[in-house]
């Protein structure tokens, strides 16, 4: 008996599908891209470390795209802007289908922080 393949549907805003984030790490704190009548402007934010605000990098690359697509998909499926990402960074990595090693963990945390303060 043949089984139908399981198709997981993901959701992403059309502008982000066309324009996205920077592909590589950049020292810039602003990123602008325009294609036709669609445009995006991203600005890296700052995080308070208990003493001062620290400038963060712009989110970039595959992790930023994966995180945003995953969060957008859950928000759409659940009909809520609130998305639970797990009890730990490792839980979140597993939910994303990534390994729980230190390298993936550090990269994911860095991109998640950058995304969380990005305008």
Secondary structure, 3 states (H helix, E strand, C coil): CCCCCCCCCCCCCHHHHHCCCECCCCCCCEEEEEECCEEEEEECCEEECCCCEEECCCCEHHHHHHHHHHHHHHHHHHCCCCCCCCCCHHHHHHHHCCCCCHHHHHHHHHHHHHHHCCC
